[in-house]
Amino acid sequence: MIIEKSQSKIENLMKGKTKNPKLKTLHKLAIGLNMTVSELLNFPEMNESTFDDE
């Protein structure tokens, strides 16, 4: 079930259905891609963000 939710979130991002994803979602996606949020967004200032689940 969790994988299905994650997959639908990614599909919605790719299709442009999600216009304003949560930062935590982007963080999880970046980790899944073995990169930082900064690398994912090409936005260096995001490297300073932290999350409770780290």
LUMBA-485139 format. One record per residue (C-alpha): residue in three letters; x, y, z. Coordinates in steps of 0.25 Angstrom, whole numbers, padded with zeros to 4 digits, always signed. Each point is the difference from the previous one (the first is absolute). Example, Ala and Ser with C-alpha at 12.3 -4.5 7.8 and 13.67 -1.06 7.14 Angstrom:
2
ALA+0049-0018+0031 SER+0006+0014-0002 
END
This chain:
54
MET+0000+0000+0000 ILE+0011+0010+0004 ILE+0007-0003-0014 GLU-0013+0002-0007 LYS-0002+0014+0007 SER+0015+0004-0003 GLN-0001-0005-0015 SER-0013+0008-0002 LYS+0007+0013+0006 ILE+0011-0002-0009 GLU-0009-0002-0012 ASN-0008+0013+0004 LEU+0013+0008+0001 MET+0004-0005-0014 LYS-0013+0002-0006 GLY-0001+0014+0006 LYS-0012-0003+0008 THR+0007+0004+0013 LYS+0003+0014-0002 ASN+0006+0003+0014 PRO+0006-0013+0006 LYS+0004+0000+0015 LEU+0015+0002+0003 LYS-0001-0013+0008 THR-0005-0007-0013 LEU+0012+0006-0008 HIS+0010-0005+0011 LYS-0005-0014-0001 LEU+0001+0000-0015 ALA+0014+0006+0000 ILE+0004-0011+0010 GLY-0006-0011-0009 LEU+0008+0006-0011 ASN+0013+0000+0009 MET+0001+0015-0001 THR-0003+0013+0008 VAL-0012+0008-0001 SER+0010+0011-0005 GLU+0004-0009-0011 LEU-0014-0004-0003 LEU-0005+0015-0001 ASN+0014+0006-0004 PHE-0003+0009+0012 PRO+0013+0000+0009 GLU-0007+0008+0011 MET-0009-0013+0003 ASN+0012-0008+0005 GLU-0001+0007+0014 SER-0015-0006+0002 THR-0001-0011+0010 PHE-0012-0009+0002 ASP-0005-0008+0013 ASP+0002-0013-0007 GLU+0015+0001-0003 
END
